[in-house]
Amino acid sequence: MELSLEARRPVMNRLKRAQGQLAGVIRMIEEGGECEEVLTQLAAVGKALDRAGFQLVTVGLKECLTSEGGDIDTERLERVFLSLA
């Protein structure tokens, strides 16, 4: 699935924020941070990645549905979507 730069930009922004959060979690672990705080931040990273994945699917669907002659392979789409669950 080829996405336009405009469609990819918000997904990339989410992923870069998640990357920053993950770097913070790694730093917390290296510095001996409190377990509960580390786990809370790690959960936030996981949710950020999930949201980026769902956004990617949503944007991809919108582009596929609005493109000329864009046949959607529903089985493939379902498989990709369920991989995020």
SVG drawing of the C-alpha trace seen along z (x, -y; Angstrom):
<svg xmlns="http://www.w3.org/2000/svg" viewBox="-14 -16 36 29">
<polyline fill="none" stroke="black" stroke-width="0.4" points="0.0,0.0 1.5,-3.3 0.5,-6.2 1.0,-9.9 3.3,-12.0 0.3,-13.8 -1.2,-10.5 2.1,-9.2 3.0,-12.4 0.7,-12.0 1.6,-8.3 5.3,-9.2 4.8,-11.9 3.1,-9.4 5.9,-6.9 8.6,-9.5 6.8,-10.4 6.7,-6.7 10.4,-6.4 11.1,-9.3 8.9,-7.7 10.7,-4.4 14.1,-6.1 12.8,-7.6 11.8,-4.1 15.3,-2.7 16.9,-5.6 14.7,-5.0 15.7,-1.4 19.4,-2.2 19.2,-4.7 17.4,-2.3 14.0,-4.0 11.0,-2.9 9.4,0.2 5.8,-1.1 6.9,-4.3 8.8,-2.3 5.9,0.0 3.5,-2.9 5.7,-4.5 6.1,-1.2 2.4,-0.8 2.1,-4.3 4.7,-3.4 2.6,-0.3 -0.6,-2.4 1.2,-4.9 2.4,-2.2 -1.1,-0.7 -2.6,-4.1 0.0,-4.6 -0.9,-1.2 -4.6,-1.9 -4.1,-5.3 -2.0,-3.7 -4.8,-1.2 -7.4,-4.0 -5.4,-6.2 -4.7,-3.3 -8.4,-2.4 -9.4,-5.9 -6.8,-6.2 -7.7,-2.7 -11.4,-3.6 -11.0,-6.9 -8.4,-6.0 -9.6,-5.2 -10.0,-1.5 -8.6,-0.6 -9.8,2.9 -9.6,3.8 -8.6,7.3 -10.8,7.7 -9.2,10.9 -5.7,9.2 -7.2,6.1 -8.7,8.2 -5.5,10.1 -3.5,6.8 -6.1,5.3 -6.3,8.3 -2.5,8.3 -2.9,5.2 -5.2,6.8"/>
</svg>
